Amino acid sequence: MPTKKNVELPDIGDFDSVDIIEVLVKVGDNINENDSIITLETDKATMEIPAPFSGRVVSIAVKVDDKIAQGELILTLESESEDNDEAKKEATSKIVEEDKVHTEALEDIPSTDVKIDKEIPESNEPKEEFSLNTDSKSHASPSIRKLARELGVSLLKVNGTGQKGRILEEDLKSYVKDIVTNGSSDETEILPLSRIKKKSGKHLIKSWNSIPHVTQFDEVNVEQMERFRKHQKERGIKLSPLVFIMKAITQVLKRHPNFNASLDENNENLILKKFFSIGIAVDTPNGLVVPVIRDVGKKSLIELSDELSIISSKAREGNLEANEMKGAGFTISSLGGIGGTQFTPIINSPEVAILGVSRTQMKPVWNGESFIPTPTLPLALSYDHRVIDGAEGARFMAELNHVLKNIMEMLL
């Protein structure tokens, strides 16, 4: 006999509640175990929640923009008894296949606008193209494809703001509204901000407006570091400057504990952190995220390089877990792989300091007799002036300069 089972939100990490940005099923849908049913979004990442078992959706307790916490009801499934599980799975697979064939058949329907084009003379004026072809390469759910066909919109022209570029209903409606309001979009284009950029933007505004920033700039002679990196590269080991900077920062933080800290909620007490975990700002297609590398001081340069590569890839693919973006005491934002000479990094509140890194440049340095071409690394240290004064900031930067300049001392 069919039985009804509730599907509740499992443990997804240290969150009181999170936003629902997509409901991927509807009442009456037959779904299989591990099919995604909703998409959640935190301040810095999105995640899809899978169904724990197969069944037919009989009711949905949530909607888009709701907040949900661990243990709260998502939906109710009606499933067969264990004896009929295999039969249920076969029936579900058949339904999914039929739906796929039906969708493909709809997309293959010849467009009637061929006849219309013959009756209406062509105009030289630019016009917006409408088509029943919703394009199989576009990342959108069946319901969005159906809506696009009803509106006569090609999904190729719609920019998705969902996870991995998924086209949401609001993206489609925004596109149509823009065409109706402004006509052809040949001259201008309106791109909605991704949800991550919207949320991180609010955090950045709060940090910028509430923290008295001071930024100190410096340039470091990294000739030793570059020689060491070149030698390791000849041995088949690639090490980016960032892993050296992470090790150096950890060494300096041990002697300047006020930089490895955060303010409490009342901004009255400084919480000193005895561990050395560093946040690394990573540029992704949907916006900036800050995964955390833990226990930096206990890891070798090669271990840090491997972990940095893995976690950066996860960040760009939108697959970071919530706990991989928590617990940092200090943050590094590096634009060295892109370019530029200097920039002012914004402190990642509630932390009290952040280091900005730009691209290494060859500069003439006077050695007492002549100018020598020297690889020079630009650094920018922003700190909270309520916690750190200018002299303390200068001492921190001077020591960091010394450690990076004499990198072999750090490696011994």
Beta strands, then each sheet from edge to edge (+ up, - down):
strand 1: 3-8
strand 2: 18-23
strand 3: 30-31
strand 4: 36-41
strand 5: 46-50
strand 6: 55-60
strand 7: 67-68
strand 8: 73-79
strand 9: 213-221
strand 10: 261-263
strand 11: 270-272
strand 12: 278-280
strand 13: 282-284
strand 14: 287-289
strand 15: 292-293
strand 16: 330-334
strand 17: 353-357
strand 18: 361-366
strand 19: 371-384
sheet 1: 1+ 8- 6+ 3-
sheet 2: 5+ 4- 2+ 7-
sheet 3: 9+ 19- 17+ 16+ 12+ 15-
sheet 4: 9+ 19- 18+
sheet 5: 10+ 11-
sheet 6: 13+ 14-
end
